[in-house]
Amino acid sequence: MTIRALIVDDSALIRRVLSDILNEDPKIKVVGTAVNGKDGLEKVKKLRPDVVLLDNVMPVLDGLTTLARIMRECPTPAVIVSALGEKAEEITLTAFEYGAVDVIEKPSGILSQSMPEMAEEICRNVRTASKANLKNLECMRDLELQNPEKGEKKETRFRKKAASVRNILAIGASTGGPRALEKLISSFPAEIPAAVLVVQHMPPGFTASLSKRLDAKSALRVKEAQEGDRVEEGTVLIAPGNYHMEIVRNKVNGPEEEVVHLSCSPKELGSRPSVNVLFRSVAPVYGSRVISLVLTGMNCDGADGAEEIKKMGGKIIAEARSSCVVYGMPGEIVRRNLADLVLPLDKMAEEIIRLIE
């Protein structure tokens, strides 16, 4: 079935570039364009597209306001197509709060060498957005509205550092992941006896804002990973956009310790960072101390790495279809019979704590 897309952008050039990109994909057809948010909202109601691509900075009605109204008046999967700039953090976080399926970088130049790769990413995001479960997007927004601690970091107690990391929670997520991570990580207690490692498919610049957001809402310390960061209990390390994150053993500074290694090696399954890369790296280092979680997301990233974790005695938890925005990644875990547990998002934290304490 052909995916019907609507492009909303005040730039005639961008409208043409995006139209050309999408119409080259045999599974996508651009059914209309709009010059501002007001025009876009009217065309969403008239054309009933499967996916809307929204610029953020537009006259009359900006993209985020338009997004909020679309989700309220005519719910439709939406992707924010934004130029990264000073307000990237604010745009990203607000877009996900308002119900965007994804936020991607706007094409910067028609003749850019990276244009073919960017075009494939845009088409892939539109195809993924068309499969989004809007009911679960709505559910996550409701959870945010009900959270009395929204925007306030929970109190943390002084914690004595363990001599070694007792457990590793390795998490992979893609489409719908930012909301899922917020719900999950904010449910962990400060004294959880585990280090948390996260790969969330996001472009450069966006993972920094996600890390700050999660840090503000969690009892744990959350940061975007840097080369050489130590793996420590009570700390969440998020792979930066456009870098694979691996865990390696380091003997340079005294006793052997596990640290982060970042690389720009080739993408895997179209993604960098890759869930598979993280999972494969932790399997031999931590063995049976690993619990891997595969959350909402398209395609199958994480399944190959989960097989390695399973071989080393670790456990695999897949998010249940009932809470996923997109069931691709966890669905592949279930299809391969790799899952020790299949749980909806709101049951995960409780079960993980039971397993590791």
Secondary structure, DSSP 4 states (H G I P E B T S, - for coil): -PEEEEEE-S-HHHHHHHHHHHHTSTTEEEEEEESSHHHHHHHHHHH--SEEEE-SS-SSS-HHHHHHHHHHHS---EEEEE--STTHHHHHHHHHHHT-SEEEEPP--TT-TTHHHHHHHHHHHHHHHTT--HHHHHHHHHHHHH-TTTTSPPP----PPPSS---EEEEEE-TTHHHHHHHHHTTS-TT-SSEEEEEE---TTHHHHHHHHHHHH-SSEEEE--TTPBP-TTEEEEPPTT-EEEEEEE-TTSS-EEEEEEE-PPPBTTBSS-HHHHHHHHHHHHGGGEEEEE-S-SS-TTHHHHHHHHHTT-EEEEE-GGG-SS-HHHHHHHHTT--SEEE-HHHHHHHHHHHH-
